[in-house]
Each structure stands twice: as C-alpha cells, then as structure tokens.
Amino acid sequence: YQMGHEVYLVTRLPDHIVGYAAASEIRKLGIKDDFICYGGQHMGIYFLEQGFGGRASEVTYLNRSESSFCQSQISDYDFSCLEGMDALHICGFSLAFSCQLRDVVITWIKEAKKRGIKIIFDCNFRPSLWTKDAEEIKAIYEHILMLSDIVFAGYKDATQLLNIEPPQLLDETTKQKIVLQEMCRRYHIEYIFGTIRHQDQLTGYMVSETKMVMSEAMPLIVFDRIGGGDGFAAGAIHGYFSQMSDQDLIRFATASGVLAHTTYGDSPILNQKTIMDYIEYGPSDIKR
C-alpha cells in the first residue's frame, strides 16, 4: 500500500473485540480488510527476546495452532474476492500447522491460478513451528513451489529444506547461483528473490533459470531486525509489477529491505519516494 498498490488481507480473526481491534490496526496501515472473516476465540501470540551484538534475537511462539486463522476451513472463505487481483501472496508459516490449513492454502492458490493470478510464495521456513519429519516437510514445500511463480527463498532453503546439492570447490556466490537456478528449473519458478547478509551489509539477488542479478552491497544499520525481510519483499514485488529493469528492481528491493531495518515493528512504513531518495542520495541525517 505504501508504494501505491491496492492491498487486501485475507485471514480469519476472533469474533470479539480483540479481533475487531486487529482489523482496525490493519486498516491503519492502509490495507483493506473487506475479505477478513471472523470466528473462533484466539489469535496466535509470539514473544520476541530482542538480541543485540553477537546475541541473537529469539522468538517463542504460543498457541499458534489454536488461533482463529489456523482453525479456519475452506468453507470460511469466499474465493470470488480474487476477481480482478494481480497477485496472491502466501506465507510459508501457514503450511506448518495442520492438514486442514494446508488444504485452505492450496485451495486459495488453485482458485487464484484459475483466474490467471500470479502466485507469490515466501518460504519463511521456521523449524520451531513444525512437528513433521524432514521428508514430509520437503514434500509439502515442493507441492507449493510447483504452483508458485515468484518465490522468496535462500541458499539454506534450497540445500537444507529441498536437498539440492551444492557444487564443491566454488565460491559462495557461485554456489548460491547454481542451487537457486536448479530450484527454478526443478519447480518451474519464474524468479527467486532473496538477500545475503554480511555483518553490516545487505546484498539482494534475483534468480531465474538463466541469470542471477545482484545489487551492490548496501550498508546495514539495524534498529529492529523484525520485518526486514518483509521490507525487501515489498520492494521486490513493487519493482516486479512496476516493470522495473532487473538491476533497478533488485536495487530498489534491497534499499527497501535496508530501510525496513531502521523502523520498529514488522510492518514497513516506507514509501517509494523515501526509498528512491536513499538510492540516489544515500543515508541522510535529518530532514527539516
């Protein structure tokens, strides 16, 4: 929304004042809540222990599987709301909880594909949310990847989750390119987007079967780590649908990700002008 697109959230929230308050917060971000449905009593909760320096941040999830969304069924949703949409964005979190919820996700994807809508899938693999063994998880992800057009994924997703073997005796960038291109070929993915973090720098990449385009390394100062990946994803999706050139697209997405680390919370509040100013002029102190 901050970049000029019309955005809707589809989910199921508790049918009480807490659920209504959550929808209100969504509207404050400019995201439309017309297609949110209500039922159940709970929202998923997590606690974040904020890391600093060499100490990693740690997330503890509570009662996610009991949330209204995770308890939702196919019959809760009206798929006609997909008419006229350009893309459906799916998060890998939703695959972890139950067969019932995975059926909901797959139904959304199939209904979108019937209408010629692009499927965007963010792998977002979180081991602490899963109870299945590695082979079952791999099979679930492969099913979704075969239905996806644009994917957000990294080297570890390709090698550890999907068991794509990296070549030996090559530098890390070349290994990354080869395994992600193999992932594109294997699952017929149009583009894979992601970032490489090196201490205080962030580099973005976009990969297809035939090429890998990378941004320059951008300086990274972290105020809040949560939401940085979402900022990158928002920039990449905007660049894709704005038909930017490959180099402009990945530079814009990476700058969006870098700036998302400078805002608190996991809902980036950056608009297109802020990001373009950063690309053109670099970091600034204060605007008066």
N, C-alpha and C positions, 0 to 999 in steps of 0.2 A: 504493500500500500504506500509506504513512504517513497517509493520510486515511481509512483504514478499508475499502478495497476489496481484493478478491482479484485479484491481477495475475499474469499469466503472460508470460514472454518466449519468443517463437518465433524461433529462429535456428539456424545451423549453426556449430559450433565445431570447432577442430582436435582430432583424436582422439589427443591426447597430454597430458602433464601441464600444459602451458600452457592448453590448452582446458578441462581439468577445474578448474584454478585460477580461470579466468574465471567458470565456472559457480558456483563456490563464492562468489565475490565478489557475484554476483547474488543468491544465497540470503541473504547477509548483509544485503542491503537489504530482505529480506522478500519478494522477487519469486520466484515459483515457477519452477523450471527443468525441470519434468516433460516439456515438449514440445521441449526443445532436442535436436537431433540432432548427431551427430559424424561427421567425415570431413575429409580434407584435412590440410594441414600448417601453414597460415599464418593469422594474424589481421591485420587491417588496422591500420596504425600511423599516427598523426599526431604532429607536434611543434608545440607552441604556444610562440611567442615572445610573452611577456606584455607588453602595452602599458601605458602609463601617461600620464596627462595627455592631451596632444594627439597622442601617438604611438599608433597603432592596434595592437592585438594582431594577430599574423599566424599563420595555420595553414598548415603544409606537410604534405600527405598523401603517404604512401608505400604502395606495393603494395596499395592497397585492392582492385583488381580481381582480385588473386591470393588474396584471403582465402577461407577455407572458406565463409563465407556467400555471397560474390559468385560463387563457383564452384558453388553449390548448384543443384539441379534440382527440378522439381515432384515427381519420384518420391521425393525425400528426406523428404517431409513427410506426416504423417497428418492429414488435414483433419477427421477426426472429433473432434479436440480442440476444435473450435469449438462443439460442442453445449453449450447452456446459457450461453454467453457473452452479454454485453450489447453489447460494442463490440470492434471491431478497429481498432487504431491503426497507421497506416502512415506511415513517414518518407520524404520525397522523396529523401533520399540514395540509396535503393535503386534509383531509376529511372535513375541516371546510368551504370551500369557496363556492362551488356550486355543484348542482347535476351533472352537466357536468363533473367537475373534479373528483368527486367520481366515475363516470362511467369509467373514464380513469384509475383510481387506481384499481378498481375491475377488469377491463379487463386485466391489467398487471398481477394481481395476478392469475387470471384464466388461462391466457396463460402460466404463469410460472408453475402452478400446472399440466397442461397438459404434461409438459416436466419433471416432477418429481423433480422440483427445490424447495428447502426449502424456505418457506416464513418467513421472519423476520419482525416483526411489533413493532415499538416503539410508544407506546400510545401517548406520547407528547401532552396531552390534555391541551389546552390553552383557558380558558374561554373567554378571550377578543376577540378571533377570531370568536366565534360562535354567530349566531343570532337565532338559533333554541331552542325550549324548551328542558328540560332535557330528556323527554321520547324519543323524536326524536333522540337526540344525542346518547342516550343509544342504540337505535335500530341500528344506523349506526355503532357504535363501535362493537356491537355484531356480525353484519354481517362480519366484517373484522376479528374479533377474531376467528370465526368459520373456517376461511380459513387459519389461521396462525399456524405455527409450533413452532416458538420461539418468545417470547413476552418480551418487556421491560415495566414493569409496577410496581406500588407500592400499598401500602395499601389504599391510597385515591382513586386510580383508581377503585379498587375492591369495596370499600364501598360507595363512593360518586357518581361515574360515573355509576357503574353497579349494585348498590343497593344490594350488597352481605352483609348480616347482620353479624357483628362480634359477637362472643360469649361474654357474660359478665363475670366479676369476674375472668379474666385471665390476666396474664402479657402481655405486648405489643408484645413481640416476638412470644408468642404462638398464640395470636390473628392474627398476620400477617401471620403466617404459615397456620392457618386454612382457612382464607379467600382467600389466594392465591392458596392453594391447591384446594379449591372449584372452583376457577376461572379456574384452569387447567382441572378439571373434567367437568365443565359445557361447556367449549368451546373446549375440546379435544386438549389442548396445551401440547406440549412436555416439554418445560421448560419456566418458567418466571424468568427473571433476574431483579435485582434492587439493590438499596443501601439504607442504613439507616444512616442519618447524626445526630450525637450528638455533637453539639458545635464544638470542634476541632478534631473530629474523624469521620472516614468513615468506615462502615462495608458493605460488599457486600453479596448478597444471590442469590442462585439459587434454584428454587422450581419446583418440579414435583408433580404428583398426590400422590406419595408415600413417598417423602422425602423433607427435606429442608436442604441445605448445606450452611453454613455461613463462611465468612472469619474472621480472627481476626480483631479487631478494629485497623485501621491504623491512625497515626497522620495526620491531615489535616491542611495545611497552604495555605491560598487562596491568590494567586496573581491576578487571574482573574477567576471568577465563571463560566462565559460563556464557554461552551464546556466541562465542567467536566463530564456531563452525557454521552456525545459522546465518551470521552476517555474511560469510563467504558465499554460502548457498544462495542467499537472496541476491547478491551481486551477480552471481553466475546465471541465475535464472533470468534476471532482468536483462543482462547482456545478450543472452541467447534469444529471447523474444524481441529484443530491440534490434536484432540482426547486426550486432557489432562485428567487426573483423575479429579473427581469433585472438590476435595479440591484444587488441583493445579490450576484448571481453575478459581475458584472464587477468589483465592488469586491473581492470575495474573490480572484478570479484575479489582479488587479493587485497586491494585497498579497502574494500568494504569489510573484509574479514579483519584486517589490522585495526580499523577504526572501531569495529564492534568490541574489541578488547578494551577499549577506552571508555565504554559505557557500562553502567551497572545493570545486571539482570540479563535474562536470555531473550529479550525482545528488542532487537536493534531499532534505534530511532533515527537512523541516518537517512538523509535524502540524497538524491542523485547529485545535486549541486555540491553538497559537502564532500562527497567522495571525489568528484571531478576536481574540486579545488585542491584536495590533498594530492591527487595525482599530478596536477600542474605545478603547484607551489610547494609541496612538501609540508612537514609539520609546521604549525604556527602556534604562537604563544597565546594571544588573546585578540579577539575582535571587538572593536568598540564602535 
